Structure formats: structure tokens, C-alpha cells
Amino acid sequence: MEYNVNEINASEKEVEIKLSYDEIKESIENEVKKQAKNIQVPGFRKGKVPRNILKKMLGNALEYEAADKVATEFFWKVADEKDLRPIGKPAMTSLDFEPEKHLTFKVKYETFPEINVQNYKDIEIEVPDFVVTDEEVQKEIEYILKANQTTIEADEIGDDRNYHIEVEINRTDENGNILPDTKPEKLTIDLTNEQIHPQIIENSRGKKVGEAFTFQFTDQRKQTNSEGVEEEVTDNYYYTVKILSIKKVVSPELNEELVKKVTKDRLSDVEAFKKEIKEDIQKYYDQRVEEITRTKLLSEIIKNNDFTPPQTLVNNVLEEYLKSEENYAKQNKILFNKDEARERLRKSAENEVKWYLIKEQIQKAENISVTEDELKEFAQKEAEQTGLSIDKLMNYYKASNQIERIIDEKLFEFLKLNNKIKRVDPNTLYPQKEEINEQ
């Protein structure tokens, strides 16, 4: 037997195997006998047709079919003996069989690439240095105050916007005549909402229960006419609004009573409450910065050690991505285009596989692992938070993928210590702080 392995890329190889007839003769004959057992010819019992008659009828067809199966068997035998370590499903790319002479074939297969990981230290990256401002704290307080607003009945809409009005709306023509074949619509309008049409706010001011006001909505858009020319179109919509009830919005004061209510008696001091809000926002920002740091570091390390990942693994990860997106789309009744999603997510799937293979090499090179004592220390911290026993947590860690998660955390801490992470003004990285949520 002769064999030769050609490397197509880091993850894909092709092995060529040449076998003399003496090496495969027994296997070919055994396979032909198996096939002959299933052949039925008039005048003979099934599987009892003499070999010479089959030869006249089928020529070398049985041998050629047997050669394909024998080639597959020999590939796996060679793969085991020569430690080829194929993953996924190998593909026969060529097969040359001459009865009584030889069998030569090629098989393309994927394997885990041998990666010499380098340049994963002393990388310079910039991450946003987010610091909570007093304005952000105040904005959160305003949200809390709004969530705890109450309403009282009122007879008239005042000059401010702190009103909820229940109304009946009718579509009309420009002269105020109700359009035929239309029905009135009852709804509640929150005048504090910034999205409310300005005319509704202005024209409702000073109105009482039972009175009405009008407003006009103008829709300007571009559309293509019958001649294929794009033109601007303006449509005007007219409405009459009858006020059915008015409620004045009363905002609470930020005082001890409200703090107790919001925190369920955990806090009562207003300043302590503001401090906690600031700390919570900062924790959120710190967490997001950690995620940005991780993403940037991993991206740079992958770029420094780029290779073609095994497509078998990439496709497995990609299918999980697609399944997750499809389920989300179904739950939220969103249109899902599988082909578009597959193309969009492939790069992410490739990077996930690349990082999985790269991080294994870094962990080996730097001897990053979890000892029994470290695992116990980790379990002790979680036991204090969850109330579960240390033994139960230890068993859970060992029975699940929690050990891998802990090792990942240790690796990330190692990477943070051994790379240059510079915190910079967020405005130099993002036009608006809100863009952190899109990272």
C-alpha cells in the first residue's frame, strides 16, 4: 500500500491511497459475495446464481461496486493507523479501479488544524471609559417618577401637557364633514408623550369634557408615477376629536415614602437611593466595556492567527445560530429569511470556531486550568449567593460545562493582564454613548 497526504489548507487535506490487487483481492471477493446474495435470476434461487453466469450478465459491475465500498473501508483503516483524525464526513474525490490489477483512490477530509498560536500578548486596543453623569441619574429618576404617576379627574385641559384624555376620533374632509363608510375610534391619548402630534397638544389646550377640536396630518412621500419618474406626493388627513374624559397627571415627589415603595423598604434615604442608581448604571457600563474589551481582544488575536477553520464545525455552529434566530422570529412574528441569515451569520460562526481552536492552544501554552482548590473556592462564593451547598455546586460544575466557563474567565483575565487596554473618551469611539448598546 502507498499513501500520500496533500494539505489543501490548515483544516482540509486529501489523501491518495494506492493498493495492489493482492491487498484488496479478499475484500473485493467478500463484497461481491455479499452482493450476489441479493441477486435473483429466473431459473435460480435468490443468491444461488453461479458466479460465471453473473459475470456474463453483469461483467465487472459487481467488482466496481465492491471497489467503492472497499476503498471506504481502507480509508478508515488508514485513517486509524496513520492518525489522520478526520472530522465530519470525508468525500471520495476520485476512484481508479482495474480488476485483477490495482485500486487507487483519493479522499478529501477535514481535520483539526495544527495552530502555532502567536501574537496574543502586548496587543494595544482602545475601549470606552464610560462614567455615569448626574444627567443620566436624573433621567433614570424621571423615569421612576413617571412610572409612579397617578391621575385625578379634571374638567379642563390646562396649559401644561400633564394630561391623559380619552377621546373619540372621526376622520373628516377638509370642511369637517365626517367621511362616509368610516367609524369613530375611541382611544386614550397621553399628552406627555413626546411623539404626540403637535396640533393635538396645541388644539386640545383649554378644552373641556364634551368639547371637540380638530387636527390635520400631512403625509409627504416620494413615489414613482406611471411614466417611471419619481415625484413627491402630499396627502392631507383631517380629524375631529371629541373629548370624553380628562385626567390630570400627578407626579410624586422623590421623598422617603417613594424610595421605600420603589425599593420595597430596602432603602429610605433619597441620597442613598440616588447613589445606588448611579452605581447600578456604572455596573451596566462596566459590564458592557468588559464585553467590548473581550470582543476587541479576540478579534485582534484571531486576525494575528488567521486560518481556514473546518467547515464541518462552522456549519454546525451556523445551524445553531439559524435555529436560534428562526425561533426568535417565530415568537415575535418577524419575517425570517434563512438564506439572508445564513450569509450574514457565517462570518460570526467562522470566528467562533477559530476562537475555540485558538483559545485551546493558548490555554495549553500558558497552562491555564482550574484546580480542585480553585473550583472549591469558586463554589464557596456562589454558595454564599445562592444558598446551595458547596458539594452540590461542585458536582454541578463537574457534570456540566461550568468548568469550561471558569477556564474561559481565567483566560480572559490573563489576556487583560498581558495586553495594553487603554480607556479613552467614549466620544472618540462613538458619536453617541447610546451606541454602546449596539456593540
C-alpha positions as CSV (number, residue, x, y, z in Angstrom):
1,M,0.0,0.0,0.0
2,E,1.1,3.5,-0.8
3,Y,-0.4,6.6,0.6
4,N,0.3,10.3,0.4
5,V,-1.4,13.2,2.2
6,N,-1.7,16.6,0.5
7,E,-2.6,19.7,2.5
8,I,-5.3,21.9,0.8
9,N,-5.4,24.3,3.7
10,A,-4.9,24.3,7.5
11,S,-8.1,22.3,8.0
12,E,-8.6,20.4,4.8
13,K,-6.5,17.6,3.4
14,E,-6.6,15.0,0.6
15,V,-5.2,11.5,1.0
16,E,-4.3,9.4,-2.0
17,I,-4.1,5.6,-1.4
18,K,-2.8,3.1,-3.9
19,L,-3.5,-0.6,-3.3
20,S,-2.3,-3.6,-5.3
21,Y,-4.8,-6.2,-6.2
22,D,-3.3,-8.8,-3.9
23,E,-4.0,-6.3,-1.0
24,I,-7.7,-6.0,-1.9
25,K,-8.5,-9.3,-3.5
26,E,-10.0,-10.9,-0.5
27,S,-12.1,-7.8,0.4
28,I,-13.3,-7.5,-3.2
29,E,-14.4,-11.1,-3.3
30,N,-16.2,-11.0,0.1
31,E,-18.0,-7.9,-1.0
32,V,-19.0,-9.4,-4.4
33,K,-20.4,-12.5,-2.5
34,K,-22.5,-10.2,-0.3
35,Q,-24.0,-8.5,-3.4
36,A,-24.6,-11.8,-5.2
37,K,-26.8,-13.0,-2.3
38,N,-29.3,-10.3,-3.2
39,I,-29.4,-11.1,-7.0
40,Q,-32.3,-13.2,-8.4
41,V,-32.2,-14.7,-11.9
42,P,-35.0,-16.8,-13.4
43,G,-34.3,-20.4,-13.0
44,F,-32.1,-20.0,-9.9
45,R,-32.9,-19.4,-6.3
46,K,-32.1,-16.0,-4.9
47,G,-28.4,-15.7,-4.0
48,K,-27.6,-19.1,-5.7
49,V,-26.8,-17.8,-9.2
50,P,-23.4,-19.2,-10.3
51,R,-20.5,-16.7,-10.5
52,N,-19.8,-17.3,-14.2
53,I,-23.4,-16.5,-15.2
54,L,-23.3,-13.3,-13.1
55,K,-20.0,-12.5,-14.9
56,K,-21.6,-12.9,-18.3
57,M,-24.7,-10.8,-17.3
58,L,-23.0,-8.0,-15.4
59,G,-19.4,-8.0,-16.5
60,N,-17.3,-6.3,-13.8
61,A,-20.1,-4.3,-12.4
62,L,-20.1,-6.1,-9.1
63,E,-16.4,-5.7,-8.7
64,Y,-16.6,-1.9,-9.4
65,E,-19.4,-1.5,-6.8
66,A,-17.4,-3.6,-4.4
67,A,-14.3,-1.5,-5.0
68,D,-16.1,1.7,-3.8
69,K,-17.0,0.1,-0.5
70,V,-13.5,-1.5,-0.1
71,A,-12.0,1.9,-0.7
72,T,-14.1,3.4,2.0
73,E,-13.1,0.6,4.4
74,F,-9.4,1.0,3.6
75,F,-9.6,4.8,4.1
76,W,-10.9,4.4,7.6
77,K,-8.3,1.7,8.3
78,V,-5.5,4.1,7.1
79,A,-7.0,7.0,9.0
80,D,-6.8,4.9,12.2
81,E,-3.3,3.5,11.5
82,K,-1.8,6.8,10.4
83,D,-3.7,9.0,12.9
84,L,-5.3,11.2,10.1
85,R,-8.1,12.3,12.6
86,P,-10.8,13.2,10.1
87,I,-13.8,15.1,11.3
88,G,-17.2,15.3,9.6
89,K,-17.9,13.2,6.5
90,P,-15.0,12.6,4.2
91,A,-15.6,12.7,0.4
92,M,-14.3,10.4,-2.2
93,T,-12.9,12.7,-5.0
94,S,-11.6,10.0,-7.4
95,L,-11.5,6.2,-7.7
96,D,-9.5,4.3,-10.3
97,F,-10.1,0.5,-10.2
98,E,-8.8,-2.1,-12.6
99,P,-9.9,-5.6,-11.8
100,E,-7.1,-8.0,-11.2
101,K,-4.6,-5.1,-11.2
102,H,-5.0,-2.2,-8.7
103,L,-7.2,0.2,-6.7
104,T,-6.2,3.9,-6.4
105,F,-8.5,6.5,-4.8
106,K,-8.4,9.9,-3.3
107,V,-10.4,11.1,-0.3
108,K,-10.8,14.7,0.8
109,Y,-11.4,15.2,4.5
110,E,-11.3,17.8,7.3
111,T,-9.3,17.7,10.4
112,F,-8.4,19.9,13.4
113,P,-5.7,22.3,12.2
114,E,-2.3,22.5,13.8
115,I,-2.1,26.0,15.0
116,N,1.1,27.7,16.3
117,V,-0.6,30.5,18.2
118,Q,1.4,33.7,18.5
119,N,1.0,37.4,19.0
120,Y,-1.7,37.2,21.6
121,K,0.2,39.4,24.1
122,D,1.1,43.1,24.0
123,I,-1.8,44.0,21.8
124,E,-3.0,47.6,22.0
125,I,-6.7,48.3,22.0
126,E,-8.9,51.2,22.9
127,V,-12.2,50.9,24.9
128,P,-14.7,53.5,26.0
129,D,-14.2,54.9,29.5
130,F,-17.8,55.3,30.4
131,V,-18.6,57.3,33.5
132,V,-22.1,57.9,34.7
133,T,-23.2,61.6,34.7
134,D,-25.6,63.4,37.0
135,E,-27.8,63.9,34.0
136,E,-28.1,60.2,33.5
137,V,-29.0,59.7,37.1
138,Q,-31.7,62.4,36.8
139,K,-33.1,60.8,33.7
140,E,-33.5,57.5,35.5
141,I,-35.2,59.3,38.4
142,E,-37.6,60.9,36.0
143,Y,-38.4,57.5,34.5
144,I,-39.1,56.2,38.1
145,L,-41.3,59.2,38.9
146,K,-43.2,58.7,35.7
147,A,-43.8,55.0,36.4
148,N,-45.3,56.0,39.8
149,Q,-47.5,58.8,38.5
150,T,-51.2,58.9,39.4
151,T,-54.1,60.7,37.8
152,I,-57.1,62.6,39.0
153,E,-60.3,63.6,37.2
154,A,-60.2,67.1,35.6
155,D,-62.8,69.2,33.8
156,E,-60.4,71.2,31.5
157,I,-57.0,70.7,29.8
158,G,-54.6,73.2,31.2
159,D,-51.5,74.9,29.6
160,D,-49.1,72.1,30.6
161,R,-49.0,68.7,29.0
162,N,-49.6,66.6,32.1
163,Y,-52.9,65.1,31.0
164,H,-54.4,61.8,29.7
165,I,-57.5,62.3,27.6
166,E,-60.0,59.7,26.5
167,V,-61.3,60.7,23.1
168,E,-63.5,59.7,20.1
169,I,-61.8,60.4,16.8
170,N,-63.6,60.7,13.4
171,R,-62.0,61.0,10.0
172,T,-63.3,64.1,8.1
173,D,-62.9,66.0,4.9
174,E,-61.2,69.4,5.0
175,N,-64.6,71.1,5.9
176,G,-65.0,68.9,9.0
177,N,-67.7,66.6,7.5
178,I,-67.3,63.0,8.7
179,L,-66.3,60.7,5.8
180,P,-68.8,58.1,4.8
181,D,-68.0,54.4,5.5
182,T,-65.8,55.4,8.4
183,K,-66.3,54.5,12.1
184,P,-65.3,56.5,15.1
185,E,-62.3,55.2,17.1
186,K,-62.0,55.5,20.9
187,L,-58.6,55.7,22.4
188,T,-56.6,57.3,25.2
189,I,-54.0,60.0,24.4
190,D,-51.1,60.6,26.7
191,L,-50.2,64.3,26.1
192,T,-46.9,63.9,28.0
193,N,-45.7,61.6,25.2
194,E,-43.1,63.4,23.1
195,Q,-44.4,61.5,20.0
196,I,-47.9,63.1,20.1
197,H,-48.7,65.3,17.1
198,P,-48.1,69.0,18.0
199,Q,-51.5,70.0,16.7
200,I,-53.2,67.7,19.2
201,I,-51.3,69.3,22.0
202,E,-52.0,72.8,20.8
203,N,-55.6,72.4,19.8
204,S,-56.7,70.5,22.9
205,R,-55.4,73.1,25.3
206,G,-58.3,74.8,27.2
207,K,-60.9,72.3,26.0
208,K,-63.4,70.7,28.4
209,V,-65.1,67.3,28.6
210,G,-67.7,67.1,25.8
211,E,-65.9,69.7,23.6
212,A,-64.1,68.9,20.4
213,F,-61.1,70.0,18.5
214,T,-59.6,69.3,15.1
215,F,-56.1,68.5,13.7
216,Q,-54.6,67.7,10.4
217,F,-52.0,65.2,9.5
218,T,-49.8,65.7,6.3
219,D,-48.1,62.7,4.7
220,Q,-45.3,63.6,2.3
221,R,-43.6,60.8,0.4
222,K,-41.9,60.0,-2.9
223,Q,-43.4,57.5,-5.4
224,T,-42.8,56.5,-9.0
225,N,-45.5,57.6,-11.4
226,S,-46.8,55.6,-14.5
227,E,-44.0,57.1,-16.6
228,G,-41.3,55.8,-14.2
229,V,-40.5,59.2,-12.9
230,E,-40.1,59.7,-9.1
231,E,-42.2,62.5,-7.8
232,E,-43.2,63.9,-4.4
233,V,-46.7,63.2,-3.2
234,T,-48.6,65.0,-0.4
235,D,-51.7,63.6,1.3
236,N,-53.7,65.5,3.9
237,Y,-55.8,63.7,6.5
238,Y,-58.3,65.6,8.7
239,Y,-59.7,64.5,12.0
240,T,-62.3,65.7,14.6
241,V,-61.6,64.7,18.2
242,K,-64.4,64.7,20.9
243,I,-63.1,64.7,24.5
244,L,-64.9,62.0,26.6
245,S,-62.8,62.4,29.8
246,I,-59.8,64.3,31.2
247,K,-57.4,63.1,33.8
248,K,-54.6,65.3,35.3
249,V,-51.3,63.5,35.7
250,V,-49.9,64.0,39.2
251,S,-46.1,63.2,39.6
252,P,-44.9,62.1,43.0
253,E,-42.1,63.8,44.9
254,L,-38.8,61.9,45.3
255,N,-39.0,61.5,49.1
256,E,-38.6,58.9,51.7
257,E,-42.0,57.4,51.1
258,L,-41.4,56.9,47.4
259,V,-37.9,55.5,47.9
260,K,-39.3,52.9,50.3
261,K,-42.0,52.0,47.8
262,V,-39.6,51.6,44.9
263,T,-37.0,49.6,46.9
264,K,-39.6,47.6,48.8
265,D,-38.4,49.1,52.2
266,R,-34.8,48.3,51.4
267,L,-33.8,52.0,51.3
268,S,-35.4,55.1,52.7
269,D,-32.8,57.8,52.2
270,V,-33.1,59.8,49.0
271,E,-29.3,60.4,48.6
272,A,-28.6,56.7,49.2
273,F,-31.2,55.9,46.5
274,K,-29.5,58.3,44.0
275,K,-26.1,56.7,44.8
276,E,-27.5,53.2,44.2
277,I,-28.9,54.3,40.9
278,K,-25.6,55.7,39.9
279,E,-23.8,52.6,40.9
280,D,-26.2,50.4,39.0
281,I,-25.8,52.4,35.8
282,Q,-22.0,52.2,36.3
283,K,-22.1,48.5,36.7
284,Y,-24.0,48.2,33.5
285,Y,-21.4,50.3,31.7
286,D,-18.6,48.4,33.2
287,Q,-20.1,45.1,32.0
288,R,-20.6,46.4,28.5
289,V,-17.0,47.7,28.5
290,E,-15.8,44.2,29.5
291,E,-17.8,42.8,26.6
292,I,-16.3,45.3,24.2
293,T,-12.8,44.5,25.6
294,R,-13.3,40.8,25.1
295,T,-14.6,41.3,21.5
296,K,-11.7,43.5,20.5
297,L,-9.1,41.3,22.0
298,L,-10.5,38.2,20.4
299,S,-10.8,39.9,17.1
300,E,-7.1,41.0,17.2
301,I,-5.9,37.6,18.3
302,I,-7.9,35.9,15.5
303,K,-6.5,38.4,13.0
304,N,-3.0,37.6,14.2
305,N,-3.5,33.9,13.9
306,D,-5.9,33.6,10.9
307,F,-6.6,30.2,9.3
308,T,-9.3,28.4,7.4
309,P,-11.5,26.7,10.0
310,P,-13.1,23.2,9.5
311,Q,-16.3,23.9,7.6
312,T,-17.9,20.9,9.3
313,L,-17.6,22.7,12.7
314,V,-18.6,26.1,11.1
315,N,-21.7,24.6,9.6
316,N,-22.7,23.1,13.0
317,V,-22.3,26.4,14.7
318,L,-24.1,28.2,11.9
319,E,-27.1,25.9,12.1
320,E,-27.4,26.6,15.8
321,Y,-27.3,30.4,15.0
322,L,-30.0,29.9,12.4
323,K,-32.2,27.8,14.7
324,S,-32.0,30.5,17.4
325,E,-32.9,33.3,15.0
326,E,-35.7,31.4,13.5
327,N,-37.2,30.6,16.9
328,Y,-36.9,34.3,17.9
329,A,-38.6,35.3,14.6
330,K,-41.5,32.9,15.2
331,Q,-42.0,34.0,18.8
332,N,-42.0,37.7,17.8
333,K,-43.8,37.2,14.4
334,I,-41.0,38.6,12.4
335,L,-40.3,37.6,8.8
336,F,-37.3,35.3,8.7
337,N,-35.1,34.9,5.5
338,K,-32.9,31.8,6.1
339,D,-30.7,32.4,3.1
340,E,-30.0,36.0,4.2
341,A,-29.4,35.0,7.8
342,R,-27.1,32.2,6.7
343,E,-24.9,34.6,4.7
344,R,-25.0,37.3,7.4
345,L,-24.1,34.9,10.3
346,R,-21.4,32.8,8.5
347,K,-18.6,35.1,9.5
348,S,-19.6,35.0,13.1
349,A,-19.8,31.2,13.0
350,E,-16.3,31.0,11.4
351,N,-14.9,33.3,14.1
352,E,-16.4,31.3,16.9
353,V,-14.8,28.1,15.6
354,K,-11.5,29.9,15.1
355,W,-11.5,31.3,18.6
356,Y,-12.5,27.9,20.1
357,L,-9.4,26.3,18.5
358,I,-7.1,29.2,19.2
359,K,-8.0,29.5,22.9
360,E,-7.3,25.8,23.4
361,Q,-3.7,26.4,22.3
362,I,-3.3,29.5,24.5
363,Q,-4.7,27.6,27.5
364,K,-2.1,24.8,26.9
365,A,0.7,27.2,26.2
366,E,0.0,29.2,29.4
367,N,-1.1,26.3,31.5
368,I,-4.5,27.8,32.2
369,S,-6.7,25.3,34.0
370,V,-8.8,25.0,37.1
371,T,-7.5,23.1,40.2
372,E,-9.8,21.4,42.7
373,D,-9.0,24.1,45.2
374,E,-9.9,26.9,42.8
375,L,-13.1,25.1,41.9
376,K,-14.0,24.8,45.6
377,E,-13.2,28.5,46.2
378,F,-15.5,29.4,43.3
379,A,-18.2,27.2,44.7
380,Q,-17.9,28.8,48.1
381,K,-18.6,32.2,46.6
382,E,-21.6,31.0,44.7
383,A,-22.8,29.1,47.8
384,E,-23.0,32.4,49.7
385,Q,-25.0,34.0,46.9
386,T,-27.4,31.1,46.1
387,G,-27.7,29.2,49.4
388,L,-26.8,25.9,47.8
389,S,-24.3,23.6,49.4
390,I,-20.7,23.6,48.2
391,D,-20.8,19.9,47.5
392,K,-23.9,20.3,45.3
393,L,-22.3,23.1,43.4
394,M,-19.0,21.1,42.9
395,N,-21.0,18.2,41.5
396,Y,-22.9,20.6,39.2
397,Y,-19.7,22.1,37.9
398,K,-18.2,18.7,37.1
399,A,-21.4,17.4,35.4
400,S,-21.9,20.5,33.2
401,N,-19.8,22.8,31.2
402,Q,-19.2,25.2,34.1
403,I,-15.5,24.2,34.4
404,E,-15.0,25.3,30.8
405,R,-16.7,28.6,31.7
406,I,-14.4,29.2,34.6
407,I,-11.4,28.4,32.5
408,D,-12.7,30.9,29.9
409,E,-12.9,33.6,32.6
410,K,-9.3,32.8,33.8
411,L,-8.1,33.1,30.2
412,F,-9.8,36.4,29.7
413,E,-8.2,37.7,32.9
414,F,-4.9,36.5,31.6
415,L,-5.4,38.3,28.3
416,K,-6.4,41.6,30.1
417,L,-3.3,41.5,32.2
418,N,-1.0,40.7,29.2
419,N,-2.3,43.2,26.7
420,K,-2.5,47.0,26.6
421,I,-6.0,48.1,27.1
422,K,-6.5,51.9,27.0
423,R,-9.6,53.5,28.2
424,V,-10.5,56.6,26.1
425,D,-13.2,59.2,25.9
426,P,-16.3,57.5,24.5
427,N,-16.9,60.4,22.1
428,T,-13.7,59.4,20.3
429,L,-15.1,55.9,19.6
430,Y,-18.8,56.5,19.4
431,P,-20.8,59.6,18.2
432,Q,-23.3,58.9,21.0
433,K,-23.0,56.9,24.2
434,E,-26.1,55.0,23.3
435,E,-24.2,53.3,20.5
436,I,-22.6,51.1,23.1
437,N,-25.8,49.1,23.2
438,E,-25.3,48.2,19.5
439,Q,-21.8,46.7,20.1
